[in-house]
Amino acid sequence: MASPILSFDSVTKAYGSRNAVDGLCFDVAERSVTGLLGSNGAGKSTTMKLLLGLAAPNSGQIALFGALQGTAAFAAAVRRTGSHIELPALYERATARQNIEIQCAGFGIGRRDPKIDAVLETVGLSSRSTDKVKSFSLGMRQRMSLALALVHEPELVVLDEPINGLDPEGVVEMRELIRSLPSRGMTALVSSHVLDEIERTVDEIVIIREGKLIAEGPIASIITTSGIVLRVPAGNGDAALAALTAAGVAATVFENGEIRVDTGDQPGSVIAKVLADAGVYPDELRPQTADLESVFLDLTSAGEGVG
Amino acid sequence: MFAAELLKIRSMPAPRLTLIITLGLIVVGAVIVAVIAPEGGSATAYYEVPDLIAQVIVAIGAIVLGAWIFGLEFASKTLRLAATVQPSRARLVLVKLGSAVGLLLAYVVAVMAITLLIEAIMASVGSVAFPFAQQLDTAVSAGVEALLWGVFAFGLALLFRSYTAGLVAALVLALGVDAGLQQIPTVGKYSLGSATTSVGDAITGDAATLALGVALLAVAGWLIVVIGAGAARFISRDLK
């Protein structure tokens, strides 16, 4: 992993008797796109608030650009971030452009700086820049909020549910935008409930449940191949299943005619030989890849009700 | 950070509307007085009544603006945004306080200057003498009192984390409760209203309940307690 620009080390944040974040440890590598996943109430938004200094942890250490939470350097580090947390926070009675100008002024960027027009163009709001934000739809507010997060060109962009309210076209644009951030020198930490979208967007994943880390790593290693999928000619399903079972290989026939085989440590060629010896020649043989949704559901449901 | 606050003041309608409504009410009051004043009436009819109207309205306007400076962030839920632009909460409070004082100062100077002009016109209409120096002292006095109430409203909005709550609490205290507090023996004279009036009286040279130094200390005490408590709450608590 490249050097982390954000580190959580045994961080706990309690609200009353409930730990919203519980001994959480994870790193975010520079110029990566990291997905923060978890069910409702898993602690995603609290985690984001902690790293932005909006909430203080009860214990543990957070290091942002090497600065420890609670120090003056940490406050300076927060200014190197751009964020969109929960619902878009905008000045309703100001125009889109005025909202961005206000944000820019806080970072010493002038009202006529080309960054303002550029970011409005990036989020697709150039034509509505003089409209008051109170007239905007949820999707447009999401775009505005993203513009505020990006306009000062932060090194770390923190986005909580950035595709909420976006139309399909907007979702694709948002995905491409987030994917482009590392090439612009930025790092992104993104949370979303839309796992299919996250799968297409991020490089690394952090999965939390009840405030605890349950998985962390490159998405490719978390979505591992766990077997192979066979498609055999019609009428050969039972013969294939019998041959595999006789060879001690666990297999399941599905209604669509596919046979899913748990290969364990055996290479796919062994499975092909077992079938060939039984006179069954598959039409298709491919690696079975778990999707993020199934991995997420497996991980987040495992251990439920325990302890 | 001051640049961002200045842009908020320029971009949002609340400061402009407050100024326009304030001046509108003062003008309407003056016109009504001009219409109903008897021909050859006294100075009271021509400029002292508008002056009294202005003193009350500028104080209310200052309270509205004072509460608005922080209340805006609470009402629009933009505090998270402001707190990531300026992550030092103590510095954020100071920037906001500075902005509030600057806005209130600009507001009271503008309103009282225009009020003086209206009063001079009214005196001219009624053909009565207009004692400019005396009325200037009165305007400065009213402006200072309004500014102090505005800063107090800023503190209440910060303390209650709400524009509406801060505004209502400040108005209730200024227009009602403070008069009751002043009736309390021994300590009533140190109420915020009594203390600000004493500061104003010192400017106009009128007899005051409290000496200027004591009045200033009493006002400072009120402001430090309210703003200090609000700031302590704001700095120590998580932002939702």
Interface residues (C-beta under 8 A of the other chain):
Chain A: K49 L52 G53 L54 A55 A56 A72 F74 A75 A76 V78 R79 T81 S83 I85 L87 A89 L90 Y91 E92 R93 A94 T95 Q98 E101 I102 Q103 A105 G106 F107 G108 R111 L148
Chain B: M1 A3 A4 L6 L7 K8 S11 M12 P13 A14 L72 S76 K77 T78 L79 R80 L81 A82 A83 T84 V85 Q86 P87 S88 D238 L239
